[in-house]
């Protein structure tokens, strides 16, 4: 990692990141709550494995009742989670869940952090997780965050043992406890000490939960304390469980919307290491201004501000807040000095009624393109505020003003800039480079490691004088627009490649030696650009033509270009890369845009590559009906096999189904589609009359009620799964058509699988079903319920928990061959 920052600069950097947001207007209740927080000098770091693991009631209570500086460290970004709102998986899933977490934190109050660990999928034990992640790398990240955040108390969501229910969960607790012991030791990760000092938290606790220790009962192990976190906050007009429900409901991709609960909520904190707490989690920690030499004077001024605060006139306490800021600025304790200066700055801005923003004329640009930046600032109080200068970071320009801001009069600045030709594109920092390993993202810049997002490259910096106090206020350059339904909205300002080249397919399957069309959507990020598009092909592959010229005159103009890809005679798997050359740059980036209402619009620029799969495959099913579930890319994969695919909705499912060679039910369709109960008799009639129905994995909890179950005969879903993607697959029915026709399935077809073999297998089934495969994770009993097949009437019914929804989009050859056999049953 590149180590560039001095300790002082790094501390400033960390706090600037948290502050460089569009100012959020604070109602009087929140102002008073934040005033009281100024007199609290305590901090808590909560640690777990994934987004949505955190106890949002506990976090809300810590941040809004105990008024402690609170952080949530999620070791992963949730990349391996299921997606109930779209088709995004893996890195894109992690990006969505990152912003869902930021939305949750905006509601419940704590700060959000991560490690570089990749959520590689479900894990059954700590050892597997540590082996995939790399124990020392994640430990270094946790120690780095402890030394930066300097928590007095650490809290784990899980125990470091099988009760955690997931290897990532138990590993998060194990690693947190190890990092707790290391963070104060200067011999551990000494390279960090150029920028931070060792820090030893007072204690580490386990916040028990229902499937560990029943929170309705007293813990049966070790030393513990109880806390009542269900209280009502009159300044917010809401209880902590209600606030937590709003927060947790931001995890929409995981289907975690929850109802609001009210009333007492007792939880237990079990001692794990450090000094034992006997009554309170902050036992032995000085959380008042007595903690800092000279802090009593600060506390007296803040207490006076609290007493004199008037909801109808918050500006009246600005002079006291300025006085407190000046006193804090003279303190020797660098950590609390910077933390409380940040909090005071936010309150001074809020009480002075100050609002400021900086908006570009375009939401996306390319290097060398010009934009107009409109910067506005307004003061809505009688407090004297002078705008001394405006600095445009990233544009390298300052404007000297020395303007006294009148009350409630909007001041507007307009500036024209040109984006530097060599300006880096806007890309999530942990996705800039290939992963270090399956379990670890690569982040070379230590200063940003663990932040939810890196600071904006373009920021506007206001130098102001508020009632005699000089302050520097930063805000990211953010595009503002108006939606006819949702009103005023913001989205990040983006720098894009001059051209993006987005292949129409992530995977191209060549079942024979015939050429295939390869289409690429080109999009110009600025006007009047031209270039050449070509393909980088592996040995033996050819394209016609070899290159295609493009010439665009308008911004965001699009054009689809098509190549013919000719495969080699021999079977080989490889990748094709799209390259666009202009006079200014060479780009091999595509464009993927994520748009959901609960998170900001996001643009990602993945490598413009497609996996090429040359394999011997036969398929007898040509017309496929597909019932969409919770979002997957199986229909595209079926088309790669030469199938005509129709997405089945209400109209199609209430009509004749006889035309379909096979019908495939998407993942979790029975969980998310309340009409499946109504469609079920028609689907069974389709099978009885000679059709083939393939049902992919479903989750037993929350499934739509079915009178006779999902199949023609009964079976029961469990949480059984095989997480090791290399696990042996044993044939239980070697003569069954599923493994013989039209493709002969061998051990080679189970090589190269990704993330897992399968999930939510059946554990009980009627004797009419045949089990096709047996598999298991190391040192576990064989699981035979991953695929059930039966003839029913003239047709075939198959339930499969094997993860085709991951394998087919990843271009796993054997998965294509096996799925072709499934849809070909009876043909």
C-alpha positions in Angstrom: 0.0 0.0 0.0 1.2 3.5 -0.7 1.6 5.4 2.6 1.5 9.1 1.9 -0.3 11.0 4.7 1.1 12.5 7.9 -0.9 11.7 11.0 -2.3 15.2 11.1 -3.3 15.3 7.5 -4.9 11.8 7.8 -7.0 12.9 10.7 -8.1 16.0 8.9 -8.8 13.8 5.8 -11.0 11.3 7.7 -13.1 14.1 9.2 -13.4 16.0 5.9 -14.8 13.0 4.2 -17.6 12.8 6.7 -18.4 16.4 6.4 -18.1 16.8 2.6 -21.8 16.2 1.9 -24.8 18.4 0.9 -25.7 20.1 4.2 -28.7 18.4 5.8 -31.1 20.9 7.4 -31.5 20.1 11.0 -34.9 20.5 12.8 -34.7 22.0 16.3 -35.0 18.6 18.0 -31.9 17.3 16.2 -30.0 20.5 16.9 -30.7 20.1 20.6 -29.7 16.4 20.5 -26.4 17.3 18.7 -25.8 20.0 21.3 -26.0 17.4 24.0 -23.7 15.1 22.1 -21.0 17.8 22.2 -20.7 17.0 25.9 -20.2 13.3 25.3 -16.6 12.0 24.7 -17.2 8.3 24.2 -17.0 6.0 21.2 -18.2 2.6 20.2 -17.3 0.4 17.2 -19.8 -2.3 16.2 -18.4 -5.2 14.1 -20.1 -7.8 12.0 -19.6 -9.5 8.6 -22.2 -8.1 6.2 -24.6 -5.3 5.5 -27.8 -6.0 7.4 -26.0 -8.0 10.1 -25.9 -5.0 12.4 -28.4 -4.5 15.2 -29.9 -1.3 14.1 -31.8 -0.8 17.4 -28.6 -1.0 19.3 -26.8 1.4 16.8 -29.7 3.9 17.0 -29.6 3.7 20.8 -25.9 4.2 21.0 -25.9 7.1 18.6 -29.1 8.9 19.6 -29.5 8.0 23.3 -26.0 7.5 24.6 -24.8 10.1 22.1 -21.5 8.3 21.6 -19.5 8.5 18.4 -20.7 5.2 16.9 -19.4 3.3 13.9 -20.4 0.1 12.1 -17.6 -1.9 10.6 -19.0 -4.4 8.1 -16.1 -6.6 7.0 -17.7 -7.1 3.6 -20.0 -5.1 1.3 -22.4 -8.1 0.9 -21.2 -9.0 -2.6 -22.4 -12.6 -2.2 -25.9 -11.8 -1.2 -29.1 -12.7 -3.1 -30.8 -9.9 -5.1 -34.6 -9.5 -4.7 -34.9 -6.3 -6.7 -32.8 -6.9 -9.8 -30.3 -9.1 -11.6 -27.1 -7.6 -10.2 -24.7 -10.1 -8.6 -21.2 -10.2 -7.1 -19.4 -6.8 -7.3 -22.5 -4.9 -8.4 -24.5 -6.5 -5.6 -21.8 -5.2 -3.2 -22.1 -1.7 -4.7 -25.9 -1.6 -4.2 -25.6 -2.9 -0.6 -22.9 -0.3 0.2 -25.3 2.5 -0.6 -28.1 0.7 1.2 -25.9 0.8 4.3 -25.2 4.5 3.7 -29.0 5.1 3.5 -29.4 3.2 6.7 -26.7 5.2 8.5 -28.3 8.4 7.4 -31.3 7.4 9.4 -29.9 5.8 12.5 -26.8 8.0 12.9 -23.6 6.0 13.1 -20.6 6.2 10.6 -20.1 3.3 8.1 -16.8 1.5 7.4 -15.7 -1.7 5.6 -12.6 -3.9 5.2 -11.3 -5.2 1.9 -12.9 -8.6 2.4 -15.1 -9.9 -0.4 -18.3 -11.7 0.5 -17.6 -14.8 -1.5 -20.9 -16.5 -0.5 -22.1 -18.7 2.4 -19.5 -20.3 4.5 -20.0 -23.0 7.1 -17.1 -22.3 9.4 -14.5 -19.8 10.5 -11.6 -21.7 9.1 -12.9 -21.7 5.5 -13.7 -18.0 5.7 -10.2 -17.1 7.0 -8.6 -19.2 4.3 -10.5 -17.4 1.6 -10.2 -13.9 3.0 -6.7 -14.2 4.2 -6.5 -13.8 8.0 -3.7 -11.3 8.3 -5.1 -9.0 5.6 -8.5 -8.6 7.2 -6.9 -8.3 10.7 -4.7 -5.4 9.3 -7.9 -3.7 8.1 -9.7 -4.0 11.4 -6.6 -2.8 13.4 -6.4 0.1 11.0 -10.0 1.1 11.6 -9.6 0.7 15.4 -6.5 2.9 15.4 -8.3 5.5 13.3 -11.7 5.4 15.1 -10.2 4.9 18.6 -13.3 3.2 20.1 -13.6 3.0 23.9 -15.8 -0.1 23.5 -16.1 -2.7 20.7 -19.2 -4.7 20.2 -19.6 -7.9 18.1 -22.8 -9.0 16.6 -21.9 -12.7 16.6 -20.0 -15.2 18.8 -16.7 -16.7 17.3 -18.2 -20.2 17.1 -20.8 -22.2 15.2 -23.7 -20.5 17.0 -23.2 -17.6 14.6 -24.8 -19.7 11.8 -22.4 -18.5 9.1 -18.6 -18.8 8.8 -18.4 -15.1 7.8 -20.3 -14.3 11.0 -18.2 -16.3 13.4 -15.0 -15.1 11.6 -16.0 -11.5 12.1 -16.2 -12.0 15.9 -12.9 -14.0 16.0 -11.1 -11.4 14.0 -12.5 -8.5 16.0 -11.4 -10.2 19.2 -7.9 -10.8 17.8 -7.7 -7.2 16.5 -8.8 -5.9 19.9 -5.7 -7.5 21.4 -3.4 -6.2 18.5 -4.5 -2.6 18.1 -2.6 -1.4 21.1 0.5 -3.3 20.3 3.1 -1.3 18.4 4.7 -4.4 17.1 1.6 -5.4 15.2 1.3 -3.9 11.7 3.9 -1.3 12.5 3.7 0.2 9.0 0.4 1.9 10.1 2.2 3.8 12.8 3.5 6.4 10.4 0.0 7.7 10.3 -1.9 6.5 13.4 -1.0 5.6 17.0 -1.6 2.3 18.8 -5.0 2.3 20.5 -6.3 -0.1 23.1 -10.1 -0.2 23.5 -11.4 -0.6 27.1 -13.4 -3.8 26.4 -15.0 -5.9 23.7 -18.5 -7.3 24.2 -20.9 -9.6 22.4 -24.4 -8.3 21.6 -26.3 -11.6 22.0 -29.1 -12.5 19.7 -31.9 -15.0 19.3 -30.0 -17.9 17.8 -27.1 -17.5 20.1 -28.3 -16.7 23.5 -32.0 -16.0 23.7 -32.3 -12.3 24.6 -35.5 -13.1 26.5 -33.4 -15.0 29.0 -30.4 -14.1 31.0 -27.1 -15.2 29.4 -25.7 -18.5 30.7 -22.1 -17.7 30.0 -19.5 -15.3 31.4 -20.0 -11.9 32.7 -22.7 -9.8 31.2 -24.7 -6.6 31.5 -28.2 -5.8 30.3 -29.3 -2.7 28.5 -32.8 -1.4 27.7 -32.7 0.1 24.2 -36.4 0.4 23.4 -36.8 3.9 24.7 -38.6 6.9 23.1 -36.7 10.0 22.0 -39.0 13.0 22.4 -36.5 15.3 20.5 -36.9 13.0 17.4 -40.5 12.0 18.0 -39.7 8.3 17.6 -38.5 5.3 19.6 -35.3 3.5 18.8 -37.0 0.4 17.6 -39.1 2.5 15.2 -36.0 4.4 14.0 -34.2 1.1 13.5 -37.1 -0.3 11.4 -36.7 2.6 9.1 -33.0 2.0 8.9 -33.2 -1.8 8.4 -35.9 -1.3 5.7 -33.2 0.3 3.5 -31.8 -3.2 2.8 -34.4 -3.6 0.0 -32.2 -5.8 -2.2 -32.3 -8.4 0.6 -36.1 -8.1 1.2 -35.5 -6.9 4.8 -38.3 -4.4 5.1 -39.6 -4.7 8.7 -42.5 -3.5 10.8 -41.9 -0.9 13.5 -42.0 -2.2 17.0 -42.6 -0.2 20.2 -42.0 -0.8 23.9 -39.3 -2.2 26.1 -36.4 -4.0 24.5 -33.9 -5.6 26.8 -30.6 -6.8 25.3 -27.5 -8.4 26.8 -23.8 -7.6 26.3 -21.5 -10.5 27.2 -17.9 -9.7 28.2 -15.3 -11.1 25.8 -12.1 -9.3 26.7 -10.6 -6.2 28.4 -11.9 -4.7 31.6 -15.2 -6.1 32.7 -18.3 -3.9 32.8 -20.5 -4.4 35.9 -23.3 -1.8 35.3 -22.7 0.0 32.0 -20.9 -0.6 28.8 -18.8 2.6 29.5 -17.8 1.5 33.0 -14.4 3.0 33.7 -14.4 5.3 30.7 -14.6 9.0 31.2 -17.1 10.3 28.7 -17.4 13.9 29.9 -15.0 16.8 29.1 -13.0 15.8 32.2 -11.4 13.4 29.8 -9.4 16.2 28.1 -7.2 18.7 29.9 -8.9 22.0 29.8 -12.2 20.5 28.7 -14.2 21.7 31.7 -14.3 25.2 30.2 -15.6 23.8 27.0 -18.3 21.9 28.8 -19.5 25.0 30.7 -20.0 26.9 27.4 -21.8 24.0 25.7 -24.0 23.5 28.8 -24.9 27.2 28.6 -25.7 26.9 24.9 -28.0 24.0 25.7 -29.8 26.0 28.4 -30.2 29.0 26.1 -31.2 27.2 23.0 -34.5 28.4 21.5 -36.1 26.2 18.9 -37.7 29.3 17.2 -34.3 31.1 17.1 -31.4 28.7 16.9 -29.1 31.4 15.7 -29.1 33.0 19.2 -26.6 30.4 20.5 -24.1 30.8 17.6 -21.8 33.2 19.6 -21.6 30.5 22.3 -20.9 27.8 19.8 -18.1 30.0 18.3 -16.7 30.5 21.8 -16.8 26.7 22.3 -15.0 26.1 19.0 -12.3 28.5 19.9 -11.7 26.8 23.2 -11.7 23.4 21.6 -9.1 24.6 19.0 -6.7 25.3 21.9 -6.8 21.8 23.3 -3.9 19.3 23.1 -5.9 16.1 22.5 -5.7 15.9 18.7 -8.4 13.2 18.4 -11.2 14.9 20.4 -10.1 18.3 19.2 -10.8 17.4 15.6 -13.9 15.4 16.3 -15.6 18.1 18.4 -14.5 20.8 15.9 -16.3 18.9 13.2 -19.5 18.5 15.3 -19.3 22.2 16.3 -18.9 23.3 12.6 -22.0 21.4 11.6 -24.0 22.9 14.4 -22.8 26.5 13.7 -23.8 26.1 10.1 -27.2 24.7 11.0 -27.9 27.3 13.6 -26.8 30.1 11.3 -29.2 28.9 8.7 -26.4 28.5 6.2 -26.9 26.4 3.0 -24.5 25.9 0.1 -24.1 23.7 -2.9 -22.2 23.4 -6.2 -23.9 21.9 -9.2 -22.5 21.2 -12.7 -24.4 21.7 -15.9 -24.0 18.0 -16.8 -24.1 14.9 -14.7 -21.4 13.2 -16.7 -18.4 14.4 -18.6 -15.3 13.1 -20.3 -11.7 14.4 -20.2 -11.3 17.6 -22.1 -15.0 18.6 -21.9 -16.2 21.9 -20.7 -18.8 22.5 -18.0 -20.5 25.3 -16.2 -20.5 25.1 -12.4 -23.2 26.9 -10.5 -22.4 27.5 -6.9 -24.9 28.9 -4.5 -24.9 30.0 -0.8 -27.5 31.5 1.4 -27.7 32.6 5.0 -31.1 32.5 6.8 -30.5 34.3 10.1 -29.2 37.6 11.5 -25.8 36.1 12.3 -23.0 38.0 10.4 -21.4 35.7 7.8 -18.7 36.8 5.3 -17.9 34.7 2.3 -14.2 35.3 1.9 -13.4 33.0 -1.0 -14.5 29.9 -3.0 -12.0 27.3 -4.0 -12.8 24.8 -6.7 -10.8 21.6 -5.9 -10.1 19.5 -8.9 -10.5 22.5 -11.2 -7.6 24.3 -9.5 -9.2 27.7 -9.3 -10.0 30.1 -6.5 -12.4 33.1 -6.4 -11.7 35.8 -3.9 -14.9 37.6 -2.8 -15.0 39.0 0.7 -18.8 39.2 0.5 -21.0 39.9 3.5 -24.0 37.6 3.1 -27.4 39.4 3.5 -30.2 37.6 5.3 -32.2 35.2 3.1 -30.8 36.3 -0.3 -29.4 33.6 -2.5 -25.9 34.3 -3.8 -25.0 32.6 -7.0 -21.6 32.1 -8.8 -21.2 30.8 -12.3 -17.9 29.5 -13.5 -16.8 27.7 -16.6 -14.2 24.9 -16.5 -12.6 22.3 -18.7 -12.1 18.8 -17.3 -8.4 17.7 -17.5 -7.7 15.3 -20.4 -6.1 12.9 -18.0 -8.8 13.0 -15.3 -9.4 9.5 -13.9 -12.8 8.1 -14.4 -15.3 8.0 -11.6 -15.3 4.4 -10.3 -15.8 2.8 -6.9 -12.3 2.7 -5.5 -12.3 -1.0 -4.5 -13.3 -1.9 -8.1 -10.6 0.0 -9.9 -8.3 -3.0 -10.0 -8.7 -6.8 -10.2 -9.1 -8.5 -6.8 -6.0 -9.6 -5.0 -7.6 -13.0 -4.5 -11.1 -14.5 -4.4 -11.6 -13.2 -0.9 -9.9 -9.8 -1.0 -10.3 -6.5 -3.0 -7.2 -4.6 -3.9 -6.9 -1.1 -2.4 -3.4 0.5 -2.8 -4.2 3.8 -1.0 -4.2 3.2 2.7 -5.9 6.5 3.5 -9.1 5.5 1.8 -9.1 1.8 2.7 -12.3 1.0 4.6 -14.2 4.1 3.7 -17.6 3.5 2.1 -16.6 5.7 -0.9 -13.6 7.8 -1.6 -13.9 11.6 -1.4 -15.2 13.3 -4.6 -12.5 14.3 -7.0 -14.3 17.6 -7.5 -15.3 19.7 -4.4 -16.1 23.3 -3.7 -14.5 24.8 -0.6 -16.1 27.8 1.0 -13.9 30.0 3.2 -16.3 31.8 5.5 -16.3 34.0 8.6 -19.2 33.2 10.9 -19.6 35.6 13.8 -15.8 36.2 13.8 -14.9 32.5 13.4 -13.0 31.5 10.2 -14.2 28.1 8.9 -13.6 26.1 5.7 -16.7 24.3 4.5 -16.5 21.6 1.8 -19.2 20.2 -0.5 -18.9 17.7 -3.3 -19.8 18.9 -6.8 -23.1 17.2 -7.2 -25.6 17.2 -10.1 -29.0 18.4 -9.2 -32.1 17.7 -11.3 -35.9 17.6 -11.0 -38.0 14.5 -11.5 -41.6 15.0 -12.5 -42.8 12.6 -9.9 -40.1 12.6 -7.1 -39.2 16.3 -7.3 -35.7 17.6 -6.6 -33.0 14.9 -6.7 -29.2 14.7 -6.7 -26.8 12.3 -8.3 -23.0 12.0 -8.2 -21.0 13.9 -10.8 -19.2 11.5 -13.1 -16.1 11.5 -15.3 -16.5 8.8 -18.0 -14.3 7.4 -20.7 -14.7 9.3 -24.0 -16.3 6.1 -25.3 -17.9 3.3 -23.4 -18.2 0.0 -25.1 -20.8 -2.4 -23.6 -21.1 -5.9 -25.0 -24.6 -7.2 -25.4 -23.6 -10.5 -23.8 -21.4 -11.3 -20.8 -21.0 -14.8 -22.2 -21.1 -16.1 -25.7 -21.6 -19.9 -26.1 -20.4 -21.6 -29.3 -22.1 -25.0 -29.3 -20.5 -25.7 -32.7 -18.0 -24.2 -35.1 -20.4 -21.7 -36.6 -19.7 -17.9 -36.2 -21.8 -15.8 -34.0 -22.7 -12.1 -34.0 -21.1 -10.1 -31.3 -22.8 -6.7 -30.7 -21.3 -3.8 -28.7 -23.2 -0.7 -27.7 -21.0 2.3 -28.0 -21.8 5.5 -26.2 -20.0 8.9 -26.5 -19.5 10.8 -23.3 -19.0 14.0 -25.2 -19.8 15.5 -28.6 -17.7 15.4 -31.8 -15.5 12.4 -31.2 -14.4 9.7 -33.5 -12.3 6.5 -33.2 -11.8 2.9 -34.1 -13.4 -0.1 -32.5 -11.5 -3.4 -32.6 -11.4 -6.7 -30.6 -8.5 -8.3 -28.7 -9.1 -12.0 -29.4 -7.4 -15.1 -28.0 -5.3 -17.3 -30.3 -7.3 -19.2 -32.9 -10.3 -16.8 -32.8 -11.1 -14.3 -35.6 -13.4 -11.4 -36.2 -15.0 -9.9 -39.2 -14.4 -7.0 -39.7 -11.2 -6.5 -37.7 -12.1 -2.9 -36.9 -15.0 -0.5 -37.3 -14.7 3.3 -37.5 -17.1 5.4 -35.4 -17.9 9.1 -35.6 -20.3 10.8 -33.1 -21.5 14.4 -33.2 -23.7 14.6 -30.1 -23.1 13.9 -26.4 -24.5 10.5 -25.3 -25.0 9.4 -28.8 -25.3 5.7 -29.1 -24.5 3.2 -31.8 -24.4 -0.6 -31.9 -21.6 -2.2 -33.9 -21.6 -5.8 -34.8 -18.7 -8.2 -35.4 -18.8 -11.8 -36.5 -16.8 -14.0 -34.2 -15.4 -17.2 -35.8 -14.3 -19.8 -33.2 -11.4 -22.2 -33.6 -12.1 -25.8 -34.5 -10.8 -27.1 -31.2 -12.7 -26.4 -28.0 -11.3 -23.6 -25.9 -12.5 -21.1 -23.4 -11.3 -17.5 -23.4 -12.3 -13.8 -23.4 -12.7 -11.1 -26.0 -11.9 -7.5 -25.1 -13.4 -4.5 -26.9 -10.9 -1.7 -27.5 -11.9 1.8 -28.6 -9.1 4.1 -29.7 -9.4 7.9 -30.1 -6.8 10.7 -30.5 -7.0 11.3 -26.7 -7.3 7.8 -25.1 -7.6 4.1 -25.5 -10.5 2.7 -23.6 -11.7 -0.8 -22.8 -14.5 0.1 -20.4 -18.2 -0.7 -20.6 -21.1 1.1 -18.9 -23.5 -0.3 -16.3 -26.0 2.0 -14.8 -27.8 1.1 -11.5 -31.0 2.9 -10.8 -33.2 2.2 -7.8 -35.2 4.9 -6.0 -33.7 4.1 -2.5 -30.1 4.7 -3.5 -28.5 7.4 -5.8 -28.1 6.6 -9.5 -24.7 4.8 -10.0 -22.6 4.3 -13.0 -19.9 1.6 -13.1 -17.4 1.1 -15.9 -16.5 -2.6 -16.0 -14.0 -4.1 -18.3 -15.5 -4.4 -21.8 -15.0 -8.1 -22.0 -17.1 -11.2 -22.8 -16.3 -14.7 -21.9 -16.2 -17.0 -24.9 -17.3 -20.6 -24.3 -16.5 -23.1 -27.0 -18.1 -26.4 -26.0 -19.8 -29.5 -27.4 -23.4 -29.1 -26.4 -26.7 -30.4 -27.7 -30.1 -29.1 -26.8 -33.5 -30.5 -27.9 -35.6 -27.8 -26.3 -36.2 -24.7 -28.6 -39.1 -22.8 -27.1 -38.8 -22.0 -23.4 -41.2 -20.2 -21.1 -39.5 -18.4 -18.2 -41.3 -17.3 -15.0 -39.2 -14.5 -13.5 -38.3 -14.7 -9.9 -36.1 -12.4 -7.8 -33.8 -11.4 -10.7 -31.3 -13.6 -12.5 -29.8 -13.9 -16.0 -30.9 -17.4 -16.9 -33.1 -16.2 -19.9 -30.0 -14.7 -21.6 -28.1 -18.0 -21.0 -31.0 -20.0 -22.5 -30.8 -17.9 -25.6 -27.1 -18.6 -25.9 -28.1 -22.3 -26.1 -30.3 -21.5 -29.2 -33.6 -21.3 -27.3 -36.4 -18.9 -28.0 -37.4 -17.5 -24.6 -40.7 -15.9 -23.6 -41.0 -14.3 -20.2 -44.3 -15.6 -18.7 -46.6 -13.1 -17.0 -50.3 -13.1 -16.2 -51.5 -13.2 -19.8 -49.2 -16.0 -20.9 -49.7 -18.2 -17.7 -53.5 -18.0 -18.0 -53.4 -19.0 -21.7 -52.2 -22.2 -23.4 -48.8 -23.4 -22.3 -48.6 -26.3 -24.8 -46.3 -24.5 -27.2 -43.4 -24.5 -24.8 -40.9 -27.3 -24.8 -40.0 -26.5 -21.2 -41.0 -23.9 -18.6 -38.3 -22.7 -16.2 -39.3 -21.1 -12.8 -36.8 -18.4 -11.7 -35.1 -18.3 -8.4 -37.4 -17.4 -5.5 -40.4 -16.9 -7.8 -42.6 -18.7 -5.2 -41.3 -16.3 -2.6 -41.8 -13.0 -4.4 -44.7 -13.7 -6.8 -48.0 -14.0 -4.9 -49.7 -15.3 -8.0 -47.7 -18.6 -8.1 -50.4 -20.2 -6.0 -52.9 -19.4 -8.7 -50.6 -20.5 -11.5 -49.6 -23.8 -9.8 -52.6 -26.0 -11.0 -52.0 -24.8 -14.6 -48.3 -25.6 -14.3 -49.1 -29.1 -13.0 -51.6 -29.6 -15.8 -48.9 -28.5 -18.3 -46.5 -31.2 -16.9 -49.3 -33.9 -16.9 -50.0 -33.2 -20.5 -46.3 -33.8 -21.5 -44.5 -30.6 -20.6 -41.2 -30.2 -18.7 -41.1 -27.9 -15.7 -37.8 -26.9 -14.1 -38.1 -25.2 -10.7 -34.9 -23.5 -9.5 -34.1 -22.8 -5.8 -36.7 -21.3 -3.5 -36.6 -20.4 0.2 -38.9 -22.2 2.5 -39.5 -19.1 4.7 -41.9 -16.6 3.3 -43.0 -18.9 0.5 -46.4 -18.3 -1.0 -48.9 -20.8 0.4 -49.5 -23.8 -1.9 -52.2 -26.2 -1.3 -50.2 -29.2 -2.7 -46.7 -27.8 -2.6 -44.5 -26.8 -5.5 -44.5 -30.2 -7.2 -46.8 -32.9 -8.2 -45.7 -34.8 -5.0 -44.6 -33.4 -1.7 -41.1 -32.4 -0.7 -39.7 -30.1 2.0 -37.1 -27.4 1.6 -34.4 -27.0 4.1 -31.4 -24.7 4.6 -29.0 -27.4 3.5 -26.4 -26.3 1.0 -23.0 -27.1 -0.4 -20.8 -24.1 -0.2 -17.6 -25.5 -1.6 -17.8 -25.1 -5.3 -15.3 -27.8 -5.9 -17.2 -30.4 -3.8 -17.4 -33.8 -5.4 -20.6 -34.5 -7.3 -21.6 -38.2 -7.2 -24.1 -39.7 -9.6 -26.9 -41.5 -7.8 -28.7 -42.4 -11.1 -26.0 -43.0 -13.7 -28.6 -44.2 -16.3 -31.0 -41.3 -15.8 -31.7 -39.1 -18.9 -30.7 -36.0 -16.9 -27.0 -37.2 -17.0 -27.1 -38.9 -20.4 -29.2 -37.1 -23.0 -28.5 -35.2 -25.1 -25.2 -34.6 -23.3 -23.2 -37.2 -21.4 -22.4 -35.6 -18.0 -19.1 -36.4 -16.5 -16.9 -35.1 -13.7 -15.4 -32.6 -16.1 -18.8 -30.8 -16.2 -18.5 -29.9 -12.5 -15.2 -28.1 -12.8 -14.9 -24.3 -12.7 -18.2 -23.7 -10.8 -18.3 -20.4 -8.9 -19.2 -19.5 -5.3 -21.2 -22.6 -4.4 -22.6 -25.9 -5.6 -26.1 -25.2 -4.4 -28.4 -24.0 -1.7 -31.7 -24.7 0.0 -31.8 -28.3 -0.9 -34.8 -30.6 -0.1 -34.4 -32.7 3.0 -37.6 -34.8 2.7 -39.4 -35.9 -0.5 -42.1 -38.3 -1.6 -40.9 -41.7 -3.0 -42.0 -40.8 -6.5 -39.0 -38.5 -6.8 -35.6 -39.7 -8.0 -32.5 -38.0 -6.6 -29.8 -37.4 -9.2 -26.7 -36.2 -7.4 -25.1 -36.5 -4.0 -22.7 -33.9 -2.7 -21.5 -32.4 0.5 -19.0 -30.0 2.1 -15.9 -31.4 3.7 -16.5 -33.5 6.9 -20.3 -33.3 6.4 -23.0 -35.9 5.6 -24.0 -36.4 1.9 -26.8 -34.3 0.7 -29.0 -35.9 -1.9 -31.8 -33.3 -2.2 -30.1 -30.9 -4.5 -32.1 -32.2 -7.5 -35.4 -34.1 -7.5 -36.9 -35.4 -10.7 -40.1 -37.3 -11.4 -42.3 -38.2 -14.3 -45.9 -36.9 -13.9 -48.4 -38.0 -16.4 -46.7 -37.5 -19.8 -44.2 -35.0 -18.6 -41.3 -34.2 -16.3 -41.0 -32.2 -13.2 -37.5 -31.2 -11.7 -36.7 -29.2 -8.6 -33.0 -28.1 -8.4 -31.2 -26.3 -5.7 -28.0 -26.3 -7.6 -26.9 -22.7 -8.4 -27.4 -22.5 -12.1 -28.3 -18.8 -11.6 -24.6 -18.2 -10.8 -23.0 -20.7 -13.1 -24.7 -19.9 -16.4 -24.0 -16.1 -16.3 -20.4 -17.0 -15.3 -20.1 -19.1 -18.5 -19.4 -22.5 -16.7 -19.4 -24.9 -19.6 -20.6 -28.0 -17.7 -23.5 -26.1 -16.2 -24.7 -25.2 -19.7 -24.5 -28.9 -20.7 -26.4 -30.0 -17.6 -29.1 -27.4 -17.9 -29.6 -28.3 -21.6 -30.3 -31.9 -20.4 -32.9 -30.6 -17.9 -34.9 -28.6 -20.5 -34.5 -31.5 -23.0 -36.2 -34.0 -20.8 -38.9 -35.9 -22.6 -37.8 -34.7 -26.1 
